[in-house]
Amino acid sequence: MLAVLTDSTCDLHPDTARQLGIRIVPLSVQLGTRTLLDWQEIDPDAVYDHLKAGGTVSTQPVTTDAFEAAYRDLLGSHQQIISIHISGQLSETVQHAREAAERLGATRRIHIVDSGLASSPLAEAVIAARDAIWAGATAETARQAVELVRRDLHAEFTVPSLEYLRRGGRIGRAQEFFGNMLGMRPVLAFTNGQLKAVRRVRAATATQDLLSTLKERYGDTPLSVTISHAGRDPARIAELRAAMIASGLNVAKGRVQLMGPVVGAHVGPGTYGYMARPVEA
């Protein structure tokens, strides 16, 4: 049997992950003097409320010890593990996963994948690996499923400001200067495992810009589309869903996914985005 393990920056709700048979190890959020486990001991909205109130939030990767404990547990009931994680350009999490596998002397049984992604794109890759395994795939075929998602998906996010990403060291001052301009919103995308500001768009037309980019890229191809949103805002999410429906995209399936505490700490409130990849109709 082959187990699927990922980290909490995939932003799958713990209940959803359990239903899918996916094991999640949490990163940590430092909120004031408290250190809390991502998604388990802190809710995303608590992070956004703290940031809106002027507070600071920092995050910490999954520890090597935590990985070792999770791997020991899974290897008791599974022959192998595919362990798929946030980009090594954004977190030391995947490095700690490798260290844990080496400690256990189980590098042939634990297959560690640096996804080059985070949040909903990481979730998409993990779910694709899980689906492949349930269809009888080997670890190598499951890894190939992750690579196929990376190749085919397109995800863009827009943030009101790059301040939080700069605070967390995820972008430099030059990138922040590029993205921040009155009346404009930076658009972010994953490039070689890094989250970079790729262009600026007018705040009033940001949603249409993101959807037009997907339409130009995929045309009438059937798609799996995910709406990502920082915080529970039913009215805003409904607007984003309505815009997606009106965009002309051929949406074969879709979901809405909240950005979690760790991801939210770095992008800040008001962030949202769309991710799409081709699927069979």
Phi, psi and omega per residue, in radians:
M1 nan 2.599 -3.085
L2 -2.104 2.096 -3.141
A3 -1.603 2.638 3.064
V4 -1.966 2.197 3.114
L5 -2.270 2.464 3.063
T6 -2.491 -3.042 3.100
D7 -1.993 2.959 -2.961
S8 -1.218 -0.188 3.102
T9 -1.283 -0.057 2.984
C10 -1.193 -0.317 3.098
D11 1.099 0.376 2.930
L12 -1.322 2.329 3.078
H13 -1.058 2.452 -3.126
P14 -0.906 -0.659 3.127
D15 -1.152 -0.709 3.111
T16 -1.119 -0.765 3.135
A17 -1.053 -0.736 3.126
R18 -1.095 -0.728 3.137
Q19 -1.105 -0.566 -3.137
L20 -1.487 -0.131 -3.104
G21 1.318 0.537 -3.128
I22 -1.888 2.234 3.107
R23 -1.549 2.316 -3.141
I24 -2.086 2.307 2.985
V25 -1.860 2.307 -3.000
P26 -1.554 2.481 2.849
L27 -1.314 -3.115 -3.124
S28 -2.163 2.639 3.105
V29 -2.055 2.246 3.079
Q30 -1.724 1.903 -3.100
L31 -2.052 1.769 -3.032
G32 1.143 -2.148 3.136
T33 -1.662 0.010 -3.078
R34 -1.765 2.410 3.009
T35 -1.906 2.098 -2.992
L36 -2.194 2.523 -3.141
L37 -1.342 2.252 -3.123
D38 -0.931 2.206 3.115
W39 1.236 -0.440 -3.073
Q40 -1.575 -0.735 -3.079
E41 -1.999 -0.043 3.121
I42 -2.548 2.434 3.135
D43 -1.620 2.594 3.136
P44 -0.929 -0.729 -3.070
D45 -1.133 -0.455 3.097
A46 -1.127 -0.628 3.098
V47 -1.180 -0.798 -3.117
Y48 -1.142 -0.691 3.100
D49 -1.092 -0.701 3.137
H50 -1.141 -0.740 3.133
L51 -1.167 -0.729 3.134
K52 -1.092 -0.518 3.139
A53 -1.446 0.036 3.105
G54 1.646 0.091 -3.136
G55 -1.357 2.900 3.098
T56 -1.933 2.589 3.138
V57 -2.346 2.369 3.029
S58 -2.201 2.883 -3.099
T59 -2.302 2.766 -3.133
Q60 -2.336 2.505 -3.126
P61 -1.229 2.907 2.991
V62 -1.077 2.374 -3.128
T63 -1.375 2.768 3.072
T64 -1.068 -0.689 3.128
D65 -1.077 -0.707 3.138
A66 -1.133 -0.709 3.073
F67 -1.107 -0.776 -3.109
E68 -1.024 -0.764 3.140
A69 -1.107 -0.753 -3.136
A70 -1.150 -0.743 3.132
Y71 -1.125 -0.750 3.110
R72 -1.005 -0.774 -3.116
D73 -1.098 -0.829 -3.087
L74 -1.217 -0.623 -3.128
L75 -1.223 -0.251 3.046
G76 -1.238 -0.369 -3.093
S77 -2.232 -0.033 -3.121
H78 -2.316 2.582 3.111
Q79 -1.278 -0.665 -3.071
Q80 -2.497 2.850 3.101
I81 -2.302 2.354 2.892
I82 -1.840 2.136 -2.966
S83 -2.049 1.868 -2.942
I84 -1.985 2.232 -2.926
H85 -2.399 2.908 3.052
I86 -0.907 2.594 -3.138
S87 -0.866 2.343 3.062
G88 -1.152 -0.236 3.061
Q89 -1.347 -0.292 -3.061
L90 -1.916 -0.346 -3.043
S91 -2.731 2.673 3.055
E92 -1.461 0.088 -3.075
T93 -0.957 -0.861 -3.072
V94 -1.157 -0.567 3.072
Q95 -1.147 -0.688 3.102
H96 -1.164 -0.573 3.066
A97 -1.097 -0.763 3.127
R98 -1.107 -0.716 3.139
E99 -1.100 -0.682 -3.140
A100 -1.162 -0.730 3.120
A101 -1.097 -0.678 3.113
E102 -1.174 -0.720 3.102
R103 -0.994 -0.703 -3.094
L104 -1.409 -0.138 -3.060
G105 1.102 0.598 -3.017
A106 -2.153 0.554 -3.082
T107 -1.163 -0.331 3.081
R108 -1.483 -0.272 -3.139
R109 -1.804 -0.347 -3.124
I110 -1.950 2.022 -3.069
H111 -1.822 1.857 -3.014
I112 -1.701 2.291 -3.093
V113 -2.128 2.134 2.956
D114 -1.478 1.875 -3.029
S115 -1.236 -0.420 -3.009
G116 1.289 0.206 -3.013
L117 -2.319 -3.138 3.011
A118 -2.805 2.910 3.095
S119 1.015 -2.445 -3.025
S120 -1.030 -0.626 3.053
P121 -1.082 -0.681 3.069
L122 -1.119 -0.744 3.102
A123 -1.021 -0.735 -3.137
E124 -1.073 -0.725 3.129
A125 -1.157 -0.726 -3.130
V126 -1.163 -0.748 3.136
I127 -1.128 -0.657 3.103
A128 -1.102 -0.714 3.095
A129 -1.132 -0.753 3.125
R130 -1.074 -0.767 3.136
D131 -1.095 -0.691 3.128
A132 -1.106 -0.732 -3.133
I133 -1.151 -0.734 3.127
W134 -1.135 -0.391 3.086
A135 -1.552 0.062 3.066
G136 1.773 0.268 -3.075
A137 -1.251 2.692 2.963
T138 -1.443 3.025 3.093
A139 -1.043 -0.690 -3.123
E140 -1.182 -0.682 3.115
T141 -1.181 -0.641 3.080
A142 -1.132 -0.697 3.069
R143 -1.068 -0.717 3.122
Q144 -1.115 -0.580 3.093
A145 -1.113 -0.667 3.073
V146 -1.110 -0.781 -3.138
E147 -1.114 -0.613 3.120
L148 -1.142 -0.720 3.069
V149 -1.066 -0.816 3.140
R150 -1.000 -0.703 -3.098
R151 -1.221 -0.690 -2.946
D152 -1.657 -0.424 -3.052
L153 -1.393 2.741 2.992
H154 -2.350 2.163 -3.111
A155 -2.300 2.309 3.052
E156 -2.355 2.508 3.140
F157 -2.232 2.600 3.062
T158 -2.182 2.374 -3.078
V159 -2.116 2.599 3.076
P160 -1.120 -0.559 -3.076
S161 -2.680 2.649 3.073
L162 -1.619 0.152 -3.061
E163 -1.010 -0.785 -3.067
Y164 -1.192 -0.656 3.089
L165 -1.140 -0.659 3.107
R166 -1.190 -0.737 3.117
R167 -0.983 -0.690 -3.097
G168 -1.481 0.052 3.097
G169 1.355 0.247 -3.113
R170 -1.488 -0.325 2.992
I171 -2.438 2.821 3.107
G172 -1.624 3.082 -3.130
R173 -1.125 -0.551 -3.137
A174 -1.140 -0.747 3.094
Q175 -1.125 -0.694 -3.141
E176 -1.107 -0.756 3.133
F177 -1.080 -0.707 3.130
F178 -1.059 -0.715 -3.005
G179 -1.463 -0.555 -2.997
N180 -1.585 2.059 3.096
M181 -2.702 2.412 -3.084
L182 -0.946 2.272 3.105
G183 1.383 0.049 -3.121
M184 -2.112 2.780 3.060
R185 -2.205 2.324 3.044
P186 -1.234 2.544 3.012
V187 -1.927 2.260 -3.077
L188 -1.935 2.552 3.057
A189 -2.580 2.761 3.090
F190 -1.418 2.190 3.114
T191 -2.317 1.962 -3.130
N192 0.908 0.743 3.075
G193 1.454 -0.066 3.119
Q194 -1.887 2.635 3.057
L195 -1.694 1.988 -3.019
K196 -2.172 2.599 2.994
A197 -1.317 2.071 -3.048
V198 -1.806 -0.373 3.072
R199 -2.935 2.996 3.032
R200 -2.033 2.501 3.113
V201 -2.329 2.749 3.081
R202 -1.162 2.375 -3.094
A203 -0.959 -0.677 -3.065
A204 -1.209 -0.380 -3.073
T205 -2.082 0.276 -3.059
A206 -1.074 -0.778 -3.112
T207 -1.081 -0.798 3.139
Q208 -1.107 -0.636 3.123
D209 -1.095 -0.812 -3.137
L210 -1.073 -0.762 -3.112
L211 -1.240 -0.624 3.101
S212 -1.130 -0.642 3.096
T213 -1.081 -0.736 3.110
L214 -1.158 -0.710 3.138
K215 -1.104 -0.747 3.117
E216 -1.115 -0.617 -3.076
R217 -1.332 -0.719 -2.977
Y218 -1.927 -0.278 -3.141
G219 1.042 -2.204 -3.101
D220 -1.703 0.203 -3.141
T221 -1.082 2.332 3.055
P222 -1.045 2.377 -3.013
L223 -2.286 2.643 2.826
S224 -1.702 2.126 -3.062
V225 -2.112 2.345 3.082
T226 -2.099 2.311 2.992
I227 -1.693 2.158 3.087
S228 -1.866 2.407 -3.099
H229 -2.517 2.431 3.129
A230 -1.554 1.672 3.101
G231 1.854 2.694 3.132
R232 -1.466 1.826 3.129
D233 -2.395 1.488 -3.041
P234 -0.937 -0.705 -3.107
A235 -1.148 -0.765 -3.132
R236 -1.177 -0.724 3.122
I237 -1.110 -0.673 3.095
A238 -1.088 -0.676 3.092
E239 -1.098 -0.753 -3.130
L240 -1.156 -0.653 3.108
R241 -1.180 -0.761 3.128
A242 -1.076 -0.697 3.120
A243 -1.126 -0.679 3.114
M244 -1.117 -0.756 -3.138
I245 -1.107 -0.664 -3.107
A246 -1.407 -0.111 -3.008
S247 -1.319 -0.317 -3.062
G248 1.575 -0.025 3.075
L249 -1.140 2.533 3.102
N250 -1.562 1.503 -3.038
V251 -1.520 1.864 3.115
A252 -1.418 -0.597 3.054
K253 -2.724 2.717 -3.108
G254 -2.708 2.853 3.074
R255 -2.650 2.823 3.025
V256 -1.935 2.339 -3.095
Q257 -2.309 2.225 3.061
L258 -1.315 2.486 2.977
M259 -1.361 2.307 -3.024
G260 -1.393 -3.140 -3.100
P261 -1.003 -0.814 -3.116
V262 -1.159 -0.878 3.126
V263 -1.075 -0.758 -3.134
G264 -1.076 -0.594 3.119
A265 -1.066 -0.485 -3.077
H266 -1.673 -0.452 -3.132
V267 -1.756 -0.502 3.073
G268 1.517 2.867 3.134
P269 -1.101 2.635 3.128
G270 1.561 0.004 3.135
T271 -1.431 2.486 3.015
Y272 -2.703 2.926 3.130
G273 -2.988 3.028 3.095
Y274 -2.202 2.477 3.023
M275 -2.251 2.432 3.123
A276 -2.461 2.606 2.960
R277 -2.630 2.617 -3.112
P278 -1.157 2.512 3.051
V279 -2.418 2.891 3.050
E280 -1.252 2.401 -3.114
A281 -1.106 nan nan
